[in-house]
Amino acid sequence: MNGMIGILCLIWGFNWVIMKLANTVFPPVLFAGYRFGLGAAVLLAFCVHKRIALPGKKDLKWVIVCGLLQTTYFNIAIQLSLNEISAGLTSVLTYSMPLWLTVMAHFLIPGERLTTQKAIGVIAGTVGLFFTLDAHLGGGLGAFFLALSSGVSWAVSNIIIKRKLVHCDNLQFTTWQMVVGAIGLFLYSFFFEHAESHWGTLPILYILFSGVVGSAFAFVLWFRILSGSEASKASISLLMVPVVGVLSGYVVLNETLKPATISGIACVLAGVWLVNYRKTGRVLEKTE
C-alpha cells in the first residue's frame, strides 16, 4: 500500500510542474477539461475492452456528485484562485484536505477515530506545507476561501466514496466520475473562457501526461488506495504531493529552494510518519 501511495505522490507532485507549463499555452479550465477528457477516454476504452457495466441506479447519483465535486468544482476552484493568489498558497489550501477529511471521518466513518497521534500528524503535516511552499496571502479573501473550498470539496467526495461507493468496481467508478467531471469542465470553459490555445509538440505532451498518467492511471490508483485503507491515513500521505511539486519545480523550473522549504519538508515527513504508524506496546509498527 505504501508503495502505491509513493508512486501516486510522485505522479501528482510532478504534475504541478506540467500544469504550470500548460497554463502558458491553454486557458486553465480548458486544459483541465482536455486532461480529464483524455483520461476519461482512456478509461472508457478499458471499460469497453473488459465489458465493465455502467454504474447501477443506486450508485449513479453518487458517482455524478463525486465527479462534480472532485473533478469539476475542485479544478475550477484551483484555476480561479491561481488568478489572484500564489500557486504555493493555492497548493497549501488544496492539500488541507487531509485535515477536513480526518475530522469528517471521525464523525461519519465507523472505526476511523481521531486519535491524539493522528491529529498531531495532520497538524504537523499541514503546518509543514506552509513552510514548504513559503506561502503568503497576496490576493483577496474570496480567492483564499475559494482555494480552501477545493480541499473541502475533495474531502467530502472522499467521504462519499468511503460511505457509498467503496463496493464499486475501481475502474467503473473512476471512469464515470471522470466523464462527469470533464463534461462540467468543458461546459464551464465554453461559457466563461475566451483565450486562445497554442498547439504544438510540448502542449500535446502536457495533455498526454496529465490525461493518461496524472488522471486515468493516478485516479484508479487513488481509488484503490482509498478503498483499502483508512481515509485519514491515505489522505495524510498526499501531503507529500506538494513537497514533490516543490522539489520538481526546483529541478525542472529552477525555482528557489529556501531553508524554510527544507524545514517544511521535514514537518510533512514527520506528519506522514505519525499518522501511518501505530504503537503496539513499546514497538512502532507500520500499518498497511
Secondary structure by P-SEA (a helix, b strand, c coil): caaaaaaaaaaaaaaaaaaaaaaacccaaaaaaaaaaaaaaaaaaaaaaaccccccccaaaaaaaaaaaccaaaaaaaaaaaacccaaaaaaaaaaaaaaaaaaaacccccccccaaaaaaaaaaaaaaaaaacccccccaaaaaaaaaaaaaaaaaaaaaacccccccaaaaaaaaaaaaaaaaaaaaaccccbbbbbcaaaaaaaaaaaccccaaaaaaaaaaaacccaaaaaaaacaaaaaaaaaaaacccccccaaaaaaaaaaaaaaaaaaccccccbbbbcc
